[in-house]
Amino acid sequence: MARKQMGTVKTPTGSEYYYFWDTQSGDVYVGSEHAGKAKSENEAWQKANYYATTCQKMK
């Protein structure tokens, strides 16, 4: 597992969470919550940001 801390995302209430991207499996996490899978750093940010904003995984 090569989980890499990528940065932070904000919720609508202003809370900030670190998000992580596993470069091997593609898994994206916001804090400890699984936010989906991504193939690139940009897609990982999009999935993390969407999850932080909506509390739902991007489809």
Backbone as ProteinMPNN parsed JSONL, in Angstrom:
{"seq_chain_A": "MARKQMGTVKTPTGSEYYYFWDTQSGDVYVGSEHAGKAKSENEAWQKANYYATTCQKMK", "coords_chain_A": {"N_chain_A": [[0.846, -1.179, 0.0], [0.61, 2.138, -0.911], [-0.128, 4.676, 0.292], [-0.589, 8.073, -0.057], [-0.323, 11.257, 1.327], [-2.13, 13.924, 0.12], [-3.105, 16.512, 0.413], [-5.432, 18.985, 1.627], [-9.01, 19.114, 2.051], [-12.045, 21.012, 2.184], [-15.045, 21.075, 4.111], [-18.528, 22.061, 3.717], [-19.097, 23.381, 6.103], [-16.725, 24.419, 6.867], [-14.767, 22.853, 8.012], [-11.603, 21.225, 7.833], [-10.06, 18.521, 6.161], [-7.547, 16.065, 5.79], [-6.644, 14.531, 2.734], [-6.026, 11.432, 1.098], [-4.295, 9.466, -1.315], [-4.011, 6.332, -2.647], [-1.505, 5.199, -4.476], [-1.114, 2.758, -5.698], [-3.47, 1.115, -5.572], [-5.388, 2.976, -6.192], [-7.26, 3.95, -4.481], [-9.046, 6.512, -2.767], [-9.058, 8.526, 0.085], [-10.782, 10.455, 2.485], [-9.82, 11.8, 5.325], [-10.388, 9.081, 7.306], [-12.303, 7.963, 5.776], [-13.472, 6.199, 2.965], [-13.42, 7.471, -0.276], [-13.666, 6.794, -2.903], [-12.239, 5.732, -6.083], [-9.325, 6.62, -7.955], [-7.469, 7.549, -10.89], [-5.534, 9.411, -11.264], [-3.673, 12.199, -9.824], [-5.152, 14.558, -10.006], [-7.762, 13.616, -10.409], [-8.065, 12.309, -7.983], [-8.122, 14.485, -6.217], [-10.519, 15.677, -7.1], [-12.412, 13.682, -6.448], [-12.062, 13.548, -3.664], [-12.706, 16.179, -2.899], [-15.383, 16.349, -3.742], [-16.505, 14.375, -2.11], [-16.033, 15.482, 0.432], [-17.639, 17.717, 0.266], [-20.247, 16.746, -0.245], [-20.631, 14.388, 1.19], [-20.933, 12.058, -0.175], [-19.99, 9.481, -2.488], [-18.388, 10.223, -5.56], [-19.806, 9.468, -8.693]], "CA_chain_A": [[0.0, 0.0, 0.0], [1.411, 3.354, -1.019], [-1.047, 5.788, 0.53], [0.156, 9.328, -0.072], [-1.106, 12.433, 1.732], [-2.134, 14.814, -1.029], [-3.454, 17.887, 0.778], [-6.644, 19.079, 2.438], [-10.269, 19.542, 1.439], [-12.918, 21.649, 3.167], [-16.475, 20.79, 4.095], [-19.316, 23.304, 3.667], [-19.085, 24.055, 7.405], [-15.403, 25.003, 7.068], [-13.811, 21.893, 8.56], [-10.603, 20.757, 6.87], [-9.636, 17.134, 6.314], [-6.505, 15.59, 4.881], [-7.051, 13.442, 1.857], [-4.948, 10.525, 0.743], [-4.48, 8.681, -2.539], [-3.168, 5.136, -2.72], [-1.029, 5.193, -5.863], [-1.156, 1.399, -6.245], [-4.842, 0.632, -5.731], [-6.238, 4.061, -6.678], [-8.226, 4.342, -3.456], [-8.979, 7.88, -2.242], [-9.634, 8.628, 1.421], [-10.886, 11.759, 3.144], [-9.639, 11.307, 6.68], [-10.369, 7.614, 7.241], [-13.453, 7.552, 4.967], [-13.178, 5.887, 1.563], [-14.144, 8.415, -1.136], [-13.704, 6.289, -4.272], [-10.969, 5.356, -6.724], [-8.853, 7.612, -8.922], [-6.329, 7.137, -11.703], [-4.547, 10.497, -11.309], [-3.721, 13.11, -8.679], [-6.254, 15.497, -10.213], [-9.009, 12.893, -10.158], [-8.109, 12.07, -6.531], [-8.582, 15.735, -5.611], [-11.933, 15.846, -7.439], [-13.201, 12.733, -5.651], [-11.973, 13.956, -2.258], [-13.439, 17.427, -2.741], [-16.798, 16.016, -3.877], [-16.898, 13.645, -0.901], [-16.043, 16.422, 1.557], [-18.757, 18.646, 0.068], [-21.565, 16.104, -0.282], [-20.627, 13.144, 1.979], [-21.273, 10.952, -1.074], [-18.926, 9.175, -3.459], [-18.646, 10.659, -6.924], [-20.046, 8.325, -9.578]], "C_chain_A": [[0.888, 1.238, 0.0], [0.512, 4.567, -0.861], [-0.243, 7.066, 0.715], [-0.761, 10.48, 0.337], [-0.988, 13.487, 0.641], [-2.401, 16.276, -0.67], [-4.683, 17.883, 1.662], [-7.832, 19.479, 1.564], [-11.146, 20.107, 2.552], [-14.359, 21.214, 2.987], [-17.23, 22.113, 4.01], [-19.332, 24.077, 4.988], [-17.72, 24.642, 7.749], [-14.376, 24.08, 7.683], [-12.853, 21.439, 7.459], [-10.198, 19.328, 7.198], [-8.507, 16.855, 5.341], [-7.117, 14.547, 3.967], [-5.824, 12.71, 1.352], [-5.307, 9.784, -0.531], [-3.494, 7.532, -2.512], [-2.764, 4.965, -4.179], [-1.052, 3.805, -6.497], [-2.582, 0.942, -6.525], [-5.767, 1.695, -6.322], [-7.235, 4.557, -5.653], [-7.962, 5.757, -2.947], [-9.686, 7.891, -0.887], [-9.679, 10.089, 1.849], [-10.896, 11.432, 4.629], [-9.521, 9.796, 6.602], [-11.512, 7.071, 6.384], [-13.058, 7.322, 3.511], [-14.049, 6.766, 0.665], [-14.185, 7.967, -2.59], [-12.336, 5.878, -4.766], [-10.616, 6.4, -7.769], [-7.635, 7.074, -9.651], [-5.239, 8.195, -11.768], [-4.682, 11.354, -10.055], [-4.898, 14.07, -8.796], [-7.602, 14.836, -9.935], [-9.168, 12.596, -8.671], [-8.603, 13.318, -5.817], [-10.072, 15.935, -5.876], [-12.811, 14.941, -6.586], [-13.219, 13.131, -4.179], [-12.799, 15.216, -2.007], [-14.946, 17.178, -2.812], [-17.296, 15.316, -2.614], [-16.993, 14.582, 0.295], [-17.247, 17.363, 1.475], [-20.113, 17.995, 0.235], [-21.723, 14.906, 0.643], [-21.1, 11.956, 1.146], [-20.097, 10.723, -2.019], [-19.343, 9.671, -4.834], [-18.803, 9.432, -7.805], [-19.387, 8.52, -10.906]], "O_chain_A": [[1.803, 1.361, 0.814], [0.403, 5.391, -1.769], [0.668, 7.129, 1.541], [-1.839, 10.659, -0.231], [0.115, 13.897, 0.279], [-1.964, 17.178, -1.384], [-4.952, 16.908, 2.364], [-7.682, 20.086, 0.504], [-11.007, 19.73, 3.716], [-14.832, 21.012, 1.868], [-16.639, 23.175, 4.209], [-19.553, 25.288, 4.996], [-17.561, 25.284, 8.787], [-13.224, 24.475, 7.863], [-13.246, 21.29, 6.302], [-10.017, 18.972, 8.363], [-8.507, 17.345, 4.211], [-7.992, 13.781, 4.37], [-4.744, 13.28, 1.2], [-6.478, 9.508, -0.794], [-2.288, 7.735, -2.373], [-3.595, 4.624, -5.02], [-1.012, 3.693, -7.723], [-2.866, 0.433, -7.61], [-6.81, 1.365, -6.887], [-7.985, 5.494, -5.927], [-6.817, 6.15, -2.725], [-10.775, 7.336, -0.737], [-8.745, 10.854, 1.609], [-11.858, 10.857, 5.138], [-8.646, 9.279, 5.907], [-11.678, 5.857, 6.273], [-12.388, 8.157, 2.903], [-15.269, 6.803, 0.823], [-14.696, 8.701, -3.436], [-11.399, 5.699, -3.988], [-11.497, 6.992, -8.392], [-6.874, 6.265, -9.121], [-4.145, 7.93, -12.264], [-5.666, 11.257, -9.321], [-5.565, 14.364, -7.804], [-8.474, 15.43, -9.301], [-10.283, 12.628, -8.15], [-9.422, 13.221, -4.903], [-10.812, 16.321, -4.972], [-13.835, 15.378, -6.061], [-14.259, 13.063, -3.524], [-13.513, 15.302, -1.008], [-15.703, 17.742, -2.021], [-18.375, 15.626, -2.11], [-17.931, 14.486, 1.086], [-17.804, 17.756, 2.5], [-21.032, 18.599, 0.788], [-22.845, 14.448, 0.861], [-21.604, 10.971, 1.685], [-19.321, 11.633, -2.31], [-20.505, 9.553, -5.223], [-18.04, 8.473, -7.691], [-19.485, 7.654, -11.776]]}, "name": "protein", "num_of_chains": 1, "seq": "MARKQMGTVKTPTGSEYYYFWDTQSGDVYVGSEHAGKAKSENEAWQKANYYATTCQKMK"}
